[in-house]
Amino acid sequence: MNSSKVIDLRKIYKRFYVGTPNELEILHGIDLTVNRGEFVSIVGASGSGKSTLMNIIGALDRPTLGEYNLNGIDICSAKDGELSHIRNKQIGFVFQTYNLIPRNTALKNVELPMMYAGISSHKRRKRAEELLEMVGMGDRIKHTPDELSGGQKQRVAIARALANEPSIILADEPTGALDSSTGRMIMDLFHKLHRERGITIILITHSNELAEETGRILTLMDGRIISERRGGAYAEGQHTPCAQ
Amino acid sequence: MLKDNILLALSELKANKMRSLLTMLGIVIGIAAVISIMILGDGMKRYTVDVMSSPESRRVYFFIIQNAQEDIYDDAKYDESVREMRRSDYFSSKTFDKLQESFSDRLEGISLDRDLGQMKVGSESINVCGVNPTALSLKGEIKVIAGRGISSDEYNKGKAVVIIPEKKAKSLYGSVENALGRSLECKKNNELNCYTVVGVYHKEKESMMQDMLFGSSGEPAFVPYANAATVAVTDDCFYSFSAVAKQDTDLNGLAEDLKKSINNSFYKDNDAYKADVLVLEDALKSVGQIISLMKLVLMAIAAISLIVGGIGVMNIMVVSITERTREIGTRKALGATNGNIRTQFLIEAIIICMIGSAVGVGLGLLLGKFMSSLMGIQGVATLGTIAISVSFSMIFGVFFGFYPASKAAKMNPIDALRYE
């Protein structure tokens, strides 16, 4: 096994309503490999199968057919409990709508994945503080989500995604709910994490502009990857606020 | 992890204060009802045991029934066409004299009392009641606090002496001591009766239980029966009377013997009526049984309210889980297992039930104490009963929390994340 491969998808099919007259095939044999330290974006219009692919990559769902190896773990044969564990340890989710737990402080939110990993409260508090410091939220650790702005919420969510040092960060339209300047800041944060910490990031977006900044751009259409090209047009400070 | 779940549940409850309170209220009421009913039931039981050892329990009732009837409860054989009772069909003092004479070894006495009714003393009014010593012993806990009681000589000779209640002594003469030796002039239907006050008594307030079981006897002025009999407005006719047995007498045996004696001497040739007897001990036992039954029924009702409370918890949990679908999806995405989610919501339900039951126990204890003091009984809730009802509410928490918690645990993370 190539140790630099973090994600290895082979001939992934996803069908819904299997065995009924409404049977629907969303993904038609996706092949995708992501290496450690890559910043990949998956672009596609609504209905192209982006979300379905993301669910499979994120181990939230299993493919109907095909093989999926995540950091050497066979996802297709894993049981529900094992999938929970894989999500906990291997994947850091960043959602469009932040999905912070309401009424819990930023600190508690960042501690959450570590709590499910069974890390002692002292250790996880320390690490959560570090992570929040890293994303520039060190002075807001006691604030609850409703006391934070959208950008601040997303930064807490990114800190949370990093909590268990996952193999990949899976960001689903992370700037989709933000104004352009805040979105820019979030993208800068991703680039910084990628560059300085070598974190593997998969960005799912419908914005070509954002995708251009990443190292590799995959375009999804009607359940197939129709193009794959190099990107990397990112240089800090040179970008105008991203349009959404 | 457990600590985290508990803290989490508490913060959720705090965030929805009103809802949590209302949900708990159901449990609070249920537990409070169970505990207070336990206390009342215990108090009633204790009371009946107390009564069992009082003169009341050694009492046998006599009354007149038709010849064809088995006993007083035998309504089926009651015949409307039987002739009405005549003077000679009633019990009379002759009956009592004979019984007291022939059963002196086993009989403490026959309770003779005659209520002379309300009389006027100046502008005040007072009830006057003629009693013999046995009758007085059945009038509740009477304690002479000043002067003396009526002597046996006064009883026998029917002297015009009276013992009056504390309250009347104060309202008529200003103070308890002032009343002693004074003459009590009572007027009824323009007839004047004068009694010398020899004593003032104090009576423990009658409990509601006593009222229920024996009826209230109030606080009349007591005069010797023999005296009251001379001014009696009614004749020497008694439809019923009660006799009190000496201690450690077989009540049923005595009752049967007394009945035989009365029926053989006074009702031998009576064509329509005879005497029958009721042993109070038996009646008390059946009262005890009725109380146990009542307790059971009330407990069942309380248990139902507890179940309703539990369903309230379940309802709120279902609502809360639906509201928090997204949160559940997020937690699952972050690595929570089905078990983690189930535990989280189960603990929330258990905490609602536990806080509710803690408040319920407190409220139930207060309510139980208050109600039993109102009824004049002394009930206690044992630690065991409290422990049982609290552990029941825990079980309730698990039972009613389990369905919603499982529902949450089984949510598909993808759908849950998308939930709007």
Interface residues (C-beta under 8 A of the other chain):
Chain A: N55 G58 L60 D61 D80 G81 S84 H85 R87 N88 K89 F93 F95 N99 L100 I101 P102 R103 N104 L112 P113 M115 Y116 A117 G118 S121 R160 N164
Chain B: M1 K3 D4 L8 S11 E12 A15 R326 E327 G329 T330 R331 K332 A333 L334 G335 A336 T337 N338 G339 N340 P413 I414 L417
